[in-house]
Amino acid sequence: SGFPNIYPVNPKYKETFDLPCYPNLQSIPEVVDHVLVNIPAESVLALLDDCIEKGIKSIQFFTAGFGESGIKERIDLEKEMLRKAREGNFRIIGPNCVGLCVTKTGLNQGFSYVKIPGSVAFISQSGGNAFSFPFRGGLRGIYFSKIVSYGNAIDVDEVELIEYLTDDPDTEIISAYIEGVKDGKRLLSVAKKVCEKKPVLVLKAGRGTAGTKAISSHTGSLAGSYEIYSAAFKQSKMI
């Protein structure tokens, strides 16, 4: 998509996609702001130590197999990842998500068909919906300013993203696919302020038993009562 500064990291290769490939973060001569991670979950803590040393600002984990697995060790691993993020003063997007697309800058982590900047922002707990909704939108002439797939949301969550998009000059409409919310009161508080400025459209997953079960294994979220969500959205003027 034309983003200018990309640094592949893999100790097995010297070059990939016509770009020089580095053995580790420390060997990259330039400043690195953001890291996209696609390595086994067992290796992520060592990588986070590298990120602290390199002064990384944000990390997005495509890697899955964390808290959504329901395995205690993987739930504890997420807690340790978050502890390291606080120690290193960086933010985590995910894990278990496809990441970011900022159409204006060309930062595009796999959304190959989203290239025309627009005024709709879309945040999605589901990676599949993060791809399919903008694709179907584009076919109908709806274009996007920013797309964020945020997965398990151990750090950056839907409330913070909605709050950020409220003051984003490139976004006129905020849309979201949400599986579960960790802090309902905070969402309501933020949404009431946001909806005074911009419309917020939400697709809430988990209306039936099958959907609720799927959510638990997908991002480890608790779906909660659909009726309560529906009433809360109505109160805060989310659509």
Beta strands, then each sheet from edge to edge (+ up, - down):
strand 1: 15-16
strand 2: 19-20
strand 3: 34-37
strand 4: 58-61
strand 5: 91-93
strand 6: 99-102
strand 7: 107-108
strand 8: 117-124
strand 9: 144-149
strand 10: 173-178
strand 11: 200-204
sheet 1: 1+ 2-
sheet 2: 3+ 4+ 5+
sheet 3: 7+ 6- 9+ 8+ 10+ 11+
end
